[in-house]
């Protein structure tokens, strides 16, 4: 059996042969060399026709009925009735069309291919006082790696020391480099545009962010859009219509040349090329913006969504506690209360403690070295800072340590869902630090823009308490708030909303994975979200910005609209041209040229999906 790869490698030779033969025949014709032009044109048509027939056999062996059968019929019929020039034109246009198809596919996949081409194969690892180059599969968590200027970060990890300046544009679409300080986490796939730095690996290569993205990209490239599969089914119908018109023209007029003209003007490209080119163009355009859409089916369904179901934590909100207020007691200065608490919290690995330390450093506060530290896991920490006895923790923990309940009463007065961290200094209440998971900036503007795109209903589905959900959704254009949901209840919420239309579900946690899988389109906040969520989702946002959902839907709708435009225009023009040919208004040579004009037009129209 002739393989598809062999046929593809033969395409450049066939295209060159067809072009040279057509030109040679025209030279012979202009020189008046009798039968030689027809002989040359027939000779260059036969190899192209043979390769096409082999490709058709391969397709039929796989169970695919392709529209290339029309091209084979037109060349065969043209040779049979002595229209060698028309046959040679069809041969050249078919072989050259393969080049045009390859160009369109390469252009459409540009951004996705760029992701694949950047995959590092090795890394420089510190070992016994020297550097060794090792394959990625041998890197384990805890290894210290050197990332040189220009290198792609090979695995997920953290900056060991110094400052790393990374270009994340290939992953997130962010144009500006981002700085990471010692201890901060960096994701694989970023490019080092600053000085060389050491990276402490936190994951194996196959478990890292970039490896997961590559797997998703490869899956997206292998997938086929429903419109493309629909085109395959329409191939039989279009083939039957073409043959019927050609047969009718021959039977009614007795002129086989009219049948040949019908066959050569029948164009398969709107269905077999325009749809996949437009869809893949959309995938590539989205990837450039840090939006990974897993294939044609996802982008087509994304174009049709009418309901949006949102998770809260990490989706509608930032997903991490931020210091939103400092309430002081007894005239203490807010920055001093934060400085003392953060200085002591340097000795703790608790996520809240690290949040306070990061906030203090961001404010430029000079942190002191803690001494005599005693930590009660999950409750609080005590120690000495600059000669002061400092206690930091929950209001009840701190009140128990100093024998004063004032902080407990003060802690009750906080926003729903907020966390209160009490601070006592030298046995007296000093203040309360209020932390909360904040709503993402511009959320209401985004929701209104989504409604402008045709989203008819927006639902907040969260596992948080009712008062927390009500507080975070206040003032937002949300039609329904569903609080205190378990993962299976989120699934039921998604399924119940389908009565309105196709549902887009956005989430970031492991508990969102079942709902993402149940939705018509699941979208994961992949920059910080769980791996299970990214695997269950149809769309992954590689940058932690909810507003990317807007261009994702816009790109999907534009790609689908352009694909439909190409199909409708191309098939309409083809049908009109076939009728004109059947009536004798278009000769075979004219039909061959017209066919390719239509093909080129619809393919370049499909490539418009690459542009914003």
C-alpha positions, 0 to 999 in steps of 0.5 A: 500500500502506498503511504500518505508520506510517500505521496506527500514527498512526491508533491514538489516533483509533481508540481514542478513536472506539471508546470514545466510540461504546461509551459513546454506544451505552450511553447510547442503550440506557439511554434506550430509543432502540430501534435506535440503540445497535446502529447506533452500535456497528456504526458505531464497529466498522467503522473499527477493523475496516477499519484492522485488515484493512489491517494484516493485508494489510500483514503478509501482504504481508511474509509474516507471518501474525498472530494479529490475524486472530482479532480481525478474524474475531470483529468480522466475525462479531459484526456478521454475527449482530447482536451489535453490542455484542460487536463494539464491545467487541472493537473498543475492546479491540483499539484500546485494546490497541494503547495497552497494547502501546505502553505495555508496549514503552516501559516495557520499552525505557526504559533502552535508549531512555535510552542513545539519547536521550543521544547528543550532536550537537555539541561545543565545540572550542578553535581559535585562542584561541576556542571553536567549536561543531562537529558530532561528525563533524568532531572528530579525535584531538588536538582539545581540547574543553571539556566543560561541567557537564551535558554528555555526553562526546562522544568518547573521550579523556583529561583535559587538565588538572585533575580531571573528575567523571563520572557513568557510571551510564547506561553501567555502572550505577555510582551514584557519580560517578568522578573522573579526573585529568589524563592519565587516559582517559575514555569517551564517554557519561559525564555531567560532574557536576563543573566544566567540564574540557578533554578531549583527543580520542583517537578520532573520534566514530564510533570512540568507545565510546559510538558503538559502544554505540549501534550495539549498542543499535540492533541489539538493538532491531531483533532478534527473539527466537526465541520471538517467531519461534516465536510467528509459526509457532504463529499458524497453528496457533492460528488453525486451532484457533480456527476449528475450535472455532468451526465445530464449535460452529456445526455441532453446535448450529446456533447461529452465536452460539456460534461468535461467542462462541468467536471473541471469546474467543480471545486472541492476546496471550500469543503476540504481545505477552507474549513480546516484552514480557518479552524486551525488559523483560529487555534493558532491565533488563540495560542498567540494570546496564551489561550490553548484551545484543544482542537477544532471541536472545542473552537466550534463549540466555543463559538456557540456558547450561550451560558457562562458558569463561573467558579469563584475562588481562583476564577472570579477572584484571584485565588489567593489571600491579599492584605486588604486592611490593617486595624490598629489598637492603642495608637499603634502604626499600621506599618509597624504592626505589619512589620513586626508580624511579618518579621516573626512570620519569616520563621513560618512556612504557613501560606498566610505567614508567607503572604504577610512577609511578601506584603511587608517586603512589597511595602519596603519595610525592613524586617528583623530577624526573629528569635526564640520562636515557638510555633503552634501549627495551624494556630499561630506563632510567638517570638522576640522581634527587636526586643519585643514579645510578639504573638501572631495568629488567629484572634482566639489564639492570640487572646489566649496568649495575652489574656485579653479578648479585645481582639476576638471582638474586633475580629468578628467585624470583618467582610464575609470570607475574609481572614483576620490575623491578630497581632499582640506586642508585649502582652497587649493587643496591637492590631488586626490584619485583614486578608481576603481573596479579592475580586479580579479587576475589571470583572464587571466590565468583562461580564458586560462585554460577554453579554454583548457577545451573546452570552444570555445567562451568567451563573456563579457556582461555588462551594463557598458559604452563602454570605461569602458568595453573596458578598463577592457577587454583589454589583456584578451582572450575574443572573444566579448565585449557587453557593455551598456546592459539592463537585457533583452539584456543580455538575448538576448546575452545568447540566441544568443550564443547558436548557438555555443553550451550550454552556461554558464552564470556567474553573481552576481547582480539582473540584471543578474538573467534573463540571468542566468535563460535563460542560459543552466547553470547559475552560481552565485557569491553567496558569495556577490551576490544578493539572486535573482541571487542565486535562478535563478542560477543552480550553486552557488559559496559560495566563492568569487573566480571566479577561482572556475568555473574551478574545477566546470567544471572539476568535472562535466565532470569527473562525467559524464564521469565516469557515462558513463564509468560505464554504457557502461562497465557494460551493455557491460559485462552484454550483453556478459555474457547473450549471454555466458549463452544462449550458455551454457557456464555459469551455473545459480550459476556462473551467479549469482556470475558473476552478482554481480562481475559486479555490485560491479565493476561499483558501485566502479568505479562510486565512483571514482567521489568523488576523485579529 
